[in-house]
């Protein structure tokens, strides 16, 4: 009888320990997942898009200028913030505008410019480092820097039947944000994206000049 009682007690103890261990692991996994989600936020902003005009000589030795039209676009960011000074971000931007080539890309007399417009969809794909600084005047400043690529895709109707091309790019951003509730906040920032001007694979448009796009942006972010 004593052996039977002892065996039953041992089984109960082992079963209780197993249940406790499984529960502890499950709780630990839930806590870890919740902690990682708490470090993520998704931001959506509207941007004004200004691109610096440039000029140079194409591969056929004719003068060419490039003046991109001003437009508005969208910025989507996913950020992971482990600590105020240690964070990462992924950026996607979209804008549609016209790349206005001037000068003499086709070899005509330089005194008679030949305008040549390419309506383009521009998309940025970059990743970078972001740091959040101590709060100031009720808002939290931040700064980021990184790199990636920017794609230029001519539109079907106004793109002159030119192919899509991509350029390496790097950026920086500075701004402020204010988390209004546990899951919602507002964000304003100033960004600049640097890259070589697009030529869409055409020698007569290749001038090998660097330019940059300036994007003041305002929007909101959601914390998970």
Buried (B, 14 or more C-beta within 10 A) or exposed (E): EEEEEEEEEEEEEEEEEEEEEEEEEEEEEEEEEEEEEEBEBEBBBEBBBBBBEBBBBBBEEBBBBBBBBEBEBBBBBBBBBEEEEEBBBBBBBBBBBBBBBBBBBEEEEEEEBBEBBBBBBBBBBBEBEBBBEEEEEEBBBBBBBBBBEBBBBBBEEEBBEBEBBBBEBBBBBBBBBEBEEEEEBBBBBEBBBBBBBBBBEBEBBBBEBEBBBBBBBBBBBEBE
